[in-house]
Amino acid sequence: MSEVQKYDSGSATNIERPISDPGIEPHRVRMTDKSEKHAKTAERQISFMFLVSIVGAIIAVWGFVAFPIVGGDLSATRNNAFWMGIGMALSLLGIGFGAVHWAKTLMPDNEVSESRHPARSSDEARAKAIEIVKLADGESGFTRRKLIRRTLYGALAFFPIPAVVIFGDLGPQVGDTLKHTMWRAGTRLTKDPTGIPIKASEVTIGSVFHVIPEGLKDLEEHKLEEKAKAAVLLVRVNPGDLKEDPEKANWSYDGIVAYSKICTHVGCPVALYEQHTHHLLCPCHQSTFDLADHCKVVFGPAARPLPQLPIAVDDEGYLVAQSDFLEPIGPSFWDIRK
């Protein structure tokens, strides 16, 4: 089908001339199409590139283990980065060059032109499509060329290993650290960020306090890490509104309850309190907890209630913790219990 082009030849007159359809460029036969010997050579070349990718992944892991980064030792950092960079580059380039060389030398390179069809094909067309996929598999030699297939599987299997090793070593070793916070029996509840202790008489019904353990304000190291685990919301409600579990009846004091501020979904700070419904809302993904009913989840993606901090009052009238949290704080994926 031809089109019409309008152009200005330098005069005021526009001239219309048809443009013919150039069609599809004639197919050029490759050496691998004509010679099985060249095809076998290309197959070995592709497999070699995939093997290079595997070796690169091994080098990256070796460099990461053999040259651990030591604080203050720049040579260790340089060696670690050098060998990991070399290994990951070989791993990436091996797969990339191998795939491109495979496509250029062994896979079909005939250009085709197809007309559009309705979005939903007929059953006959779908069956035909399956036949085409099988035909393409046969033409590409993926099933028949076992050497390429096996080395590709190996390259794809080894390729992500360096990333797994690197990401697995990021940050500190967590272990049981999220199961323990700064809260101890007798630790006073203090205001965040001033560190001023809170008396029970200061907490009126409907008031909300953002709380940290006494002593956290004065920490010089790991202050933010400890705060991220120990942050608490302190709220006072009418004692009659609380649905007390008999086993936890002594965890509150005259309607004053304390719950972890760290959402059990992905760890965002729960900071919004609705007094009339006694709901706590996480602003990140709208997880909603019922403060009056042990902070159970009433809406959103959170998987479990906010952990409760058992509290009491000391001889001077200050609110204190009875113990640490009795269950892990924060996102549920840190704990096997859901």
N, C-alpha and C positions, 0 to 999 in steps of 0.2 A: 504494500500500500504506500503510495507516495504522498509527500507533504508539499506545501507551497511556502516558499520563503520570500519575504519582502525585503528589499534593500535599496539604498540610495546610491546611484551610480555617479553622483556629483552634480546631477541636475535636479530640478524640482520634481522630476517624474519618478514615481516608485514603479519598479519593474517586478513582476511576479514570474518566478521560474520554479518548476517542480524539482524536488530532490528525490532521487530514487533510493529505494531501500537497499542499503549495502549488503544486507544478508549476513550470514555467519561466515567468519573467516575460514578458509579451507583448512582441513585438519592436516597437521604435519606428523608423519609417522616417526616415532622415536626409535632409537637403536634397540631399546629394551622391548619394543613391540615386535621387532623383526628377528631378534637374536635371543635365544634362551640363555646363551653364555653371558650376554650383557645383563640380562635380567637377574641371573644368579649373582653376578658381581655387585649389582645395585642392592640386592638383598643382603649380601654380606656387609656392604658399606652401612646400610641402615642399622643392621644389628650391632655393628661396631659402635655407632653413635649412641645407641641405647645402652650399651655396656659402659661407655664413657659416662653416661648419666648416672649409672649405678655406682661406678667408682667415685664420681664426684660427691655423691651423697655420703659414701663411706668416709671420704677425706674430710668432709664438713663435720661429721660426728667425731672423728678422730681428733681434729683440731680443737673442737670444743672441750673434749675430755683431756687431751694431752697438754693444753695450755690454758688452764683455768685462770680467770681474771682475778687478780689479787690487788686489793686496794693499795694504791701508791706505787705499784710496779707497772710502769708504762710498757716495758718490753713484753710482759705477759699479755697485756691488752693488745699490743700490736700483733704478736704471734697468733693470738686467738682470732682476731679480726681477719688477718691475712689468710690463714688456712681455711677458716670458715667461708670467707669470701670466694677463694679459689674453688673450694668444693661445691658450694651452692651454684656458682657460675657454670661449672662443668655440668652439674646436674640439670640445670635449666637449659643450657645450650644443647646438651646431648639430646634431650627429648625434642626440643624445638627443631634442630637441624635434621634429626632423624625423621620426624613427622613430615617436614617440608620435602626432604629428598624422596621419601616414600611416595608422596602425592605427585611429585614431578616425574618420577621415573617408572613407577609400577601401577599407580591407580589410573583408571580411564581418564583421558583428558579431552574427550569429545565435547564440543559445545552443543547444547540443545536449546531449542526454543519451544516453549509450551504456552498454550493459551490458558487464561484463567478459567476456573471451574467453580461451581457452588461450594460454599464452605463445608457442607456435609456431603461427602462422597457416597455413592451407592455402595452396596455390599460387594458388587462385582468389581468396582473401582478399588475398594479396599483390598480385596483379594489380589487384584493385580498389583497393588502397591507392595504387598508382601512378597510377591514374586520378584518385583524389581529389586527390593532390598536383598533378597537371596541372590539375585543375579549380580548385584553390585558387590556383595560379599565374595562371590566367586571370581569376579573380574579383578577385585583389589588384591585377591590372594591372601586375605587375612586368615581364612581357615586353612588354606592349602600351604601357605608359607609358614611353617611351624617355627623356623628360626627367628623370623621377625616377630611373630606373635609372642613367643616366650621371652625374648629379650625386652619387648615392650612391656609385658607384664612385670618383669623384674624392675625395669626403670620406674614404672609407675608405683611399684611397691616401695622402692627405696627412696624415691623423690621426697615424700613428706616427712621422712624420719628426722632430718636435721631440724625441721620446724617443730616437730614434737619434742625433741630434746631441748631446744632453746626455750620454747614456751613453758615446758615443764620445770625449767630452772628459774623462771622469772620470779622475783620477789622472795620473801623469806619462806622458810619451811613452815607451813601452817600447823601441821600436827593437831594437837589438842588446844592450841592457843585460843580458838574461838569459843571453847567451852569454859574458859576462865576469864574473869575481868578483875578490876581493882576492888570490887565490892567484897568486904569481909564483915564478919559479925562485929557490930559496934561502930562501923564506919559511918560517919555522919553524912547526911544528904546536904549538899551545898548548891547554891545558885550558880548557874552557868551564865556568864563567865567569871563572875566576881569571886566565887569560892566562899561566899558567906553562908554559914550554917543556917538551916531552916528550922524554926520552931513549929510545932503542930498548931499552936494558937495563931500563927500567921497565915495559915492556909484556910481560906474561907470557901464556902460551897460555890462551885463553879469556877474557882480560880485554877490556873494551870502554871506550873513551874517547870522550867527546863533545868534538869538536875545533873550534877556530876559528883563523883565521890570526893570526899575531903582528901586533900593532898595532891589531887591531879593538877591543880592550877600551878603548883610549884615544881612540877616535874621538868627536868631539863632535856631528857631524852625520851623518845617514844611517846611524847605527850599526845599527839594527834591520834596515834594508833590506839592508845588506851582510851581516849575519849570516844573514838569511833565504836568501841565495844561497850563502854560503860554508860553511855548517855541514857538518861531516863526521863520520862514524863511523869510528873507528880500532879494528881488531880484529886479534888475533894468533891464528893457527891453526897446526896442525902443517904445515910446508911440504909434506909429502907429500900432504896432503889437497887442496891447491890444484890446480885444473885450469888450468894456465897456458897462455894463448895465447902462442905464440912471439913475436909482435909486441909483447906487453905483459909479457914475462917480467921486464923490469927495472923495472916499475912498482911492485913490492912489494919488501920487504926482510925476508928471513929469516922468511917467513910473516906479516909485518905488512902488512895491506892497508888502504887508505882509500877510502871511497866516500861520495858525496854523501848527506846525511841527508834530502834533500828527495824525497819520493815522486814518481814519474813519472806518477801518476794525477792527483791534484788538488793536490799540493804539501804534504800533511801531513808532519810529522816522523816518519821511520822510527826507532824507538827501542827496539824489542824484539829481542833476540838470543837464539837457541836454540843453545847450544853443541854439543849432540850432533848436530844436523842441519845446523848452519852456516846456519840460515835467519834472515833479517831480516824482521820483520813490521811492517807499517804498521797502527796501531790504528784508523785511520779507516774503511777499507773492506777490511781484511784482505788487501791485496796482500802477497804473500810472495816474497822474493828469495833465491836461493841464493848466499851469500857466497863459497863455495868455487868457484863456476863463474861468475865475473865478474858476480855479482848478477843473473843472468838471472831472469825472472819464472817462478815455478813455480805460482803460484795468484793469483787475484784479477783486478781490472779494469785494473791497470797495463799500459801498452802497450809499454814497453821497459825494459831493465835500468837500474839506478842507475849514473850516470856514475862512473868510477873516477878518483881523483886520483893521478897518478904521484908516488911519494915516494922519498926516498933518505935517507942519513945524512951529516951534515957532519963536519968534522974533530973536533968536540967531542963527537960521538956523539948529537947532537940530530936528530930527524926533521925533514926539510925537504921542501918540494914541489919537484918537478922543473920544473913549469910550472903554468899554470892548467888547469882541466878542458878537455879537447879536444872536448867536445860540450856542447850546452846542458843546463843542469840544470833540474830541476823538471818540471811537467806537460808531457806530449807535445804539447798543443795549441799550445805556444809554438814548436814546431819543425815544419817541414814533413815531417821524417822520422818515421815511425811505427814 
